[in-house]
Each structure stands twice: as C-alpha cells, then as structure tokens.
Amino acid sequence: MRRTSLAFRITALCLAVAGVAVVVAGLVSARLVLTASREVMREALADQADVVAEQVGETGRAGRLRVVEVLRGQGIAVVLIGPDGGLVGDPQAVRAVRATGKESATVGTRLVEVRPGVALVQETATGDGPGRKLLRNITFALGVGLLVAALAGLVLGKLVARPLRQTAAVARTMSGGRRDLRAPEHGPAEVSEVAGAVNALADALARSEARQREFLLSVSHELRTPLTAVTGFAESLADGVVSGPDVPVVGRTIQQEAHRLDRLVTDLLDLARLGADDFRVDLAPVDLTDLVSGAAEVWRARCAAKGVEFRLELPPHPTVRTTDPRRLRQVLDGLLENALRLTPAGRPVVLSLGDVLLQVRDGGPGLSEEDYRVAFRKGALHAKYERSRPVGTGVGLALVHGLVTRLGGTIEAGPAPEGGAAFTVRLPDA
C-alpha cells in the first residue's frame, strides 16, 4: 500500500487547522457583521421614520405619495395609520405592522419602525448592502489565509522531509554495504536526532564489522595451523616418508591437531547458537555444591598432570540455585581450561563457590586493566597474546559470557589474589 509523504501530511494538517480556524472566524465574523449591520439599519430607519412622520402630518395626499415613492425606491415600505387605526400600504408591510402590535420591533427579516400616523418597514435582506460587501471581503481574506496556509504547509513539509529523505538515502546505501556515508544532522531536533541515531548505527556497524574481520582472520589463522600440520603428516604417511617407530608419534600429532580443530569448530558453533531464538536452556533447582565438586574431580586430575596446584573452596552448607546444570558445567569447564592453560607448574588454580557467586582464579601472568574490559570480546585477547603466551581458540571467554547471560547471570573479570586473573560468575536467586 502506497504511503503518503510527510510533506503531504504536513500540508494537509496545516490546511485542516487553517480550515477550522477559517470556519470559526467566518461564523463569528458573519454573526458580528450581520448584527452590527442590522443595528445600523435600525438606527437609520428610526431616523427616517421620525422625518417621515413629520412630513406626512404637514403635506397633503400628493406629498405623501411622493414620500412613499421615494422610500420605496430605497427598499422601504410605508404604511399609513389612520385615526381609526386602519392600515394602508403594501400587504406584506401591513401584516408586519399588525404582527408588532403597532410598535417598533423586528418581524422575521423585517425591521418595523412605528410613528404616529405612519410606519416604515424594511427588509434586512435587501437593505444590508454594506454588510454583504463586508462579508464578501471577509470571505476573500479567509480564502487568502487558506491559500497561505497551504503554501506554508507545503514549504514546511519539504523543509522537514528533506533531511529525512537524505537520512533514508544514507540508510539504503548502508544496507548495500557502504559505511563511509553519514546523514546530515540538521533541521528540527527530532529529525536531527534520527540522523544522529543512523550515524551512530553506522559507526557501530563499522566497528562491529571490523571486529568480525579481525576475528575471522584470527580464526582462519588458527584453523590453518592444525590443518597444515595434519596435511603435512598425512602426506608423509601416504608417501612412506614416515615409517616404523615414528608412525605412532605422527599419529598422535595428527590426533592432537584434529582435536584442536574439533574444539575450535565446537566453540564457534556454540557461540553461533547463542544468538538463535531456539537456544535451549533447561532450568531446574541445582545443588551447586555437588556440581562444583563433580567438576573439581576432573580438573584436579588435569591440573596434577601438568604440575599445577588445584584448590577447591566450598561453603559449609548446600547452595541451591535455579539454573541449567549442563550449561553451568560448560561455563566452569571453559573458565578452568583457560586458567590451566595460562598457569605455570607449581602455581595454583582455584575453584571457589560462595553464597551468591562462582569464581575461578589462577596464578598465571594475569591481564592488564584494559584487557579485563575486553576479555569477553571475541578474539580480543587471542590477537594480542598469540605470540607471547599460550592461547585457546579465541572464542572461549566470549562463549562463557554468552552462556552466563543466557542463564540470567553476570560475569566479571579482574585480578586474582593468587597473582593471575579471576573470573566471577553471579547467578540469580530464582
């Protein structure tokens, strides 16, 4: 369905407002003009009636007839009143005089002025020439006002619509992939606010796409390394370059690199599913003490294999929260894997459970204040530290953040008393 333009709507609105004002002003003006015109006519007719009453008494029949003819030419009917009360004159005028009871009054649209021996009757519809002329002038002025309102509405609509059209053109161009255009932020405050919002969206899209490009470059590099290793060792096996006791070593290397690829692809898929509406979260009352204890058994063994001290801190009483145990275990595994990767032998990894929070701390190299602010951004720490310390897939902490958010909780990163980093998860009470 075709929509009308903003300029058309503003013009129509101005015309509607001006039309209402014109109708109201016209009705009030017409009423005032007619009332004033009638009062002027009444005063003029009263003065003529006084003069005619004197002339009728002083002149004979011929003089009276001449007066009647003169007044008839002015649209005034003369009714002669005899000594016995009889009325002589135009039948309609006589009926008007009788209707007034022979007193000055208004009968319908007729003005009646009664004097001794004579009465004057005047039709207001034929005697209000100045009033009608004034009404015509008022009508003309009101019509001009409507025309001016239409032109003003049209100009105003175009002035308001122009920056909106420019903003819409910028938005359409942005949808085609360009990010270098900006909408003009001028015009009324609301229009300027819309343009500013579109410009802010363009800036946010540019930053987001830049981060995505960086992330994809990082992931592609991370994928290429194990793929190159797997391809090279597989070719060595196929060509018979590797044989005898070296075959198991090559097989284990291929297995490790394949596992690394599988972990990266799994993290990427999980992260993608977090943005879907059908991402499933099964909430139920969970004893966090049991869940954390189960995770501790697994990670205690993994830390021992690497020579890392593992510590578990539990509250003296059971801690029950409504959450998804499978997703929460996925969060703990992600944080503990990240901590174990960075913690050197002899340093601690701590899994702590409190009344309102879960915490994973490590004795690794830690992060800077700036790093803590971007720790959950995809690939941010991976790109910075891939050449200086052990790194994961680049999406692990982003995945953890998404899972915690889906569970209705919050997660924060900060320094740990053990010297490394601490990741604190807070879950809602219900």
N, C-alpha and C positions, 0 to 999 in steps of 0.2 A: 504494500500500500504506500502510495506516494505521500510523503510528509510535506507540510507547508514550511516555508523558510522562516527564520527568526525575523527577518526584515518585514515579511508579510504580516506576521503575528503582531509585531510592534506597531505597524501601521494600522492594522485593524483595531488594536487596542486603543490607540490614540483617537481613531475615528469614533469608536464606541463611546469613549469618555467625552469627547467633544460633542458627539451627538446628544448624549444625555444632558450635557450642560446647555446645549443649544435649545433643546426642547423645554427644559425647565425655565431657562431665561426667557424664551419666547412666550411661554404661557404667562409667566409673571409680568413681562413687559406688556403683552397684549391686554391683560386684565387692567393693568395700571393705565395704559393709554386709553382704553375704552371708558374707564371710569372717569378719568380726567376730561376726556372729550365730551362725555355726557354732561358733566358738571358745567363745562364751559358753555355748551349749547343751552343748558337750562338757564344759566345766568343771562345769556344773550336773548333767549326767548322771553324771559321775565322782563327785561328792559323794553323789548319791542311791545310786549303786552301792555305795559304802562303807557307807552306812547300811543298805541292804537286806541286804548280806552279813552284817552283824552280827545283824539281826533274823531272817533265815532260819535262822541257826545257833541262836538262842535260843528260837524259837517252834516250836510244833508245826505239824501239817498245816493246822489251821484258821487259824492265824496267817499261815501262808504264803499261803493262798488269799486272805485279806483284803488282804495286801500286794499280791498280784498284781492284785486288782480295783481297788485304789486307784491303782496305777501305770497300769493300762490306761485308767482314766478320764483320765489326764494324757497319753495317747498314747504310753506307754512299755510295750513288751512285755518280760515276764520269762521268761527261760529258766533252768530249774533244771538244775544239773550234778550228776549222781550220782557216787558214789565210784568207779564203774567208767568214768566219762567219758561216760555216756549223757546225752542232752539231752532235756528235757521242756518243751514250751511251744508257742507258735504256730509253725506250719510255716515260714512265711517268716522269722520271727525265728531259728528253729533253723538254717535254711540260711545266714543271715547270720553266725551264730556259727561254724558249721563253716567258712565261707569265710575267716574271720580266723585260723583255726588256734587258736581259743580264746584269742586275745589281743585287747587293746583296739585297735581300728582303725576305719576308715571303709570301708564296703562300698557303693559307689554313692551313694545318697542316705541311707543308714542309718548312724547312729553306734552303735558296739558298745563297751560297757564290760564287761570280764570280771573277775569277782572269784571267790575260792574258793567253789564251790557255787552260784554264780548269775551270770547275765549280763543286762545291760539293753540293749535295742535300741530306738532312737528314730528315727523317720522325720523328716528335717530339713524336708521339705515340710509336715509337719503341726505341727512344733514351732517354727517360726520366726515366730510372730505378731508380735512386736515388730519383727523385721527387715522383714517385709512392710509393716507400718504406716509404718516409716521410709522404705521405698521409695516408698510412696504419697505421703508428704509431699514427698519429693524430686521426684517426678514433678509434683506440683502446683506446687512452686516453679519448676521448669523451664518449665512451661506459662505461668505468670505472667510469667517472663522473656521468653518468646517474644512474649506479648501486648504487653509494654512495649516490646520491640524494634520490633514493627510500628508501634506508635503513635509512637515516637521517629523511625523512618524516615519515616513519613508527614509528621510535623511538619517534620523537617529537609528533606525533599524540597520541601515547599511553600515553606519559607523560602528555599531556594536557587533554586527555579524562579520565584518571584515577580519578582525583578529581571530575570531573563532574559526573562520574558513581557513585562515593561514595555519592555525594550530591543527585543524583536521588534516590539511595537506601534509604537514610535517609528520603527523601520526601515521598517515598512509604510507609515506615514504619510509618511515621507520619500520613498518611491517614488511617492507621489501628488503630489509637488511641494513640500511644505512643508519649510522649512529652519529654522524657529524652535523646534522641539522638541528636547529633549535627554534622553537616557536617565539615570536615577538611578545614580550611581556609588557604590553601597554593596553590602554583602554580602561574601562571600568574595573573596579577592584576584583569583582568576581571573575571577569574574563581574564584578567591578568593572573589570577590565582589558578585558573585552569591551565593557562600556558605554562606557568611555573611548575605545576604538577606534571605536565607532559615532559618538560625539560628534565625534571628530577627523575622521571621514569627512564628517560633516555640515558641519563648518566648512570643510573643503577643497572640498566641493561648492558651498557658498555663495560662497567666494572665486572658484572657477573659473567659476561661472555669472555672477558679477558681471563678471569679466574678459571673458567671452564677450559679455555685453550691451554692455559698453563697446566691444568690438571691432566688434560688428555695427553699433552706432551710428556708429562711425568709418567703417566700410566703406560704410554706406548714404550717409553724407555725401559720401564720396569718389566714389561712383557717381553721386550726384545732380548733382554739379557738371558733369562732362562730358556727362551726359545732358541737362541743361538747356541747355548750350551747343549740343549737336548739334540738339536740338529747335528752339531759337530760330533758329539759322541755316538749318535746313531749312525752317522756316515762312517765313522771309524769302525764300528762293529760290522756294518754291512760290507765294507771293503776288506775286512780281515786285518786291519792295521792293529787292532787290539785283540789279543788272544791270550789263552792260558790264564794265569792267576790275575791278570789285570781286568778280566771281564767282570767279576763281581764288583770291583771298585767303580768301574764305569757305569754298571747297572745301578749302584746306589746313588751315584751322582745324578743320573737321569731321573731316578725316583724322587730325589730331593727337589730337583728343579721343577718336575711335574707337580709335586705337592705345592711348591711355591706358586706356580701358575694357578692351580686349583683354588688356593686360598685367596689369591687376588681376584679371580673371577667371582668367587662366592661373595666376597666383601662388596664388590661392585653391584652384584645382583641384589643383595640385601639392602644396600643403600638406595638402589633404584626403587625397590618395593616399598620403602618407607614413604615415598611420595604418592603412592597409589591409595585410592579410597578403600580398596578391599584388603588392605594390610590387616592381618588378623591379630588381635590381642585378646587372650583368654584370661580374664581377671578372676581371681579367686583368693580367699584368705590363705596366706602363706606364712609359715613359721620361718622367718629369715635366719634364725639361728641354725636350723637344720640345713637350709640351703647353703649358707656360707660355710658351714662345717664340711658339707659334701664337696664344695669347690676347693676347700683348703687341702683335703686329702690328695687331690690330683696335683695341685700346684706345689705342694710341699715336696712331692717326689720329683717334679720337674726342676724345681729350684735346687734340690740336693744334687741332681745330676750335673748341674752347672757350677756347683760350689757356692751358691747364693743362700744366705740365711733367710729362712721363711718364718714369719711370726704371725700368729692369729690372735686377735683381740675380740673377745665376745662379752656381751653383758651378762650379768648374773641371772637374768630372768628371760624367758622366751619373748621374742619380738615378733608380733604378727602384723602384717600389712596386707591390704588387698592389692594384688599385682599379678603379673603373668610370670610364673616361676621360670619358664623356659627362656623368655626374653631377658629376664633379670640375670639369669645364669650366663646368657650370651654377653651381657654388659660386663659382668665380672671377668669372664674369660678374656674379653678384649682388653680390659684395663690391666689384668695381670700379665698377659702376654707382652703388652707394651712395656710394663715395668721390668719384667725379666729380661727382655732384650737389651735394655739400657743399663741394667745393674751389673757391675763387675763382680767377680768372685770375691767372697768374704764380706760383701755389703748386704744390707737387709732389704727384703720386700715384705711389706706389712699389709695384711688384710684385716680391716677393723670394722666392727659393727657396733653402732650406738643406738640410742633410742629412736632417733629420727634420721639417721644417715648411715650410709656405707662409705668406706674410704679405702683407697688403695694408695700406699705410699712406697717410695723406693729410695734407695741410697745411690742412685745414678748421678749423672752430671747435672741434672736439673735443666731449667729453662730460664730465659730472661723474662722480665715483666711484659715486654711486647709479645713474646711467644705465648705466654699464658692467655693473652687476649685473643689470639688467633688459633689456639691449639685445636679447636674443633672444626676448623675450616679445611675442606678437602685439599690435601696435598700441600698445605702451607708449610708444615714442619718438614715434610719429606723433601721438598725442593730446597730447603735451607740446609739440611743436615745430611743429605745423602752421601756427601763426600767426606764427612768428618766423623760420623758415628753410625752405629747400626740403625737401619730404618726398616719399617714394615712396608705395607702396600700403599700407604698414603691416604687410605680411606678408613682405617680402623677407628680412630677417635671420632671422625665425623659420623660413622655408623653408630658408635656408642651414644653420641649426643642425640641422634635421631631416635634411637630406641628409648632412651630415658624420657625424652619429650613425649613420645607416644604413650608411655606409661603414666604420664601426668606428673612427672618429677622434674627436677632440675639437676644440672651437673656443673661443677666449677673446677677450675684448675688453679693451682697455686703452689708455693714452695712447701716442702715437707721438712719436719724437724730432723729426719734422717739424712738430709742434705740434697735429696733429689726433688722429684715432683710429687704432688699429692692431688688426687682426683676424688672429689667429694660428691656423692650422689644423695640427694634428698628425695624421698618418696612421700606422696600424700598420705594422710591418715586413712582416707576412705577412697 
